[in-house]
């Protein structure tokens, strides 16, 4: 749904016009609802992305912006990719890293500090990774250029208001960077905020409850397990690392 159509829909439901709530205010309400939807779930499948980046010899740290520089998204006639783009969406979360022949194992920073202390000069092909403050650290430090394949989740394209980082100005013809089923959910949130602005607490609460219910239903729909992925209970696989290793897990005692 276009931004102008979203505003018209909200005003028709609340039975107001632009003199009651201006476009700028409604844009803000819509942006609030959009962000509430986007950040209500880390792993929305429609933000999944698969890209690659290259390491630099003797460099262990890579920001999410660096790792996600290869993301390309076409939205509303604007391509968000490369140096000429308004702004590339960038990576929000990393799910996995791999080279051409193995998957890098994720480890915590505390474990990494033990395995690779600060005075360690170990270099080679990366086998482990961790992330802190939106920065990915590879272990050991790459000794050459390696191509790292990334699976993760990109940031959304900003919508409905302050778009300085993405476009010079938001256009009424711009659409939301969400699947179509989310349009009425976003409208419910904007209606809720508009009723609040009109000091109608009862109707505001009703539409907020509707927003939460509709969002929960869509989350269940979009976050369902993929058809090829059966749901396993009490799976014996204890880690992704051991799943690709021929070495068996160690003996575990009854008290463990």
Secondary structure, DSSP 8 states (H G I E B T S, - for coil): -BHHHHHHHHHHHHT--TTTS-HHHHHHHHHHHHHHHHTT-TT-GGGEEEEEEE--TT--EEEHHHHTTT--EEETTEEE-STTSS----EEEEEEEE-SS-B-EE--HHHHHHHS-TT---EES--EEEEETTEEEEESEESS--EEEEEEEE-----SS--TTT-SS--TT-B-SS-GGGHHHHHHHHHHHHHHHTT-HHHHHHHHHHHHHHHHHHHHHHTS--TTS---SS-S---HHHHT-SS------TT-
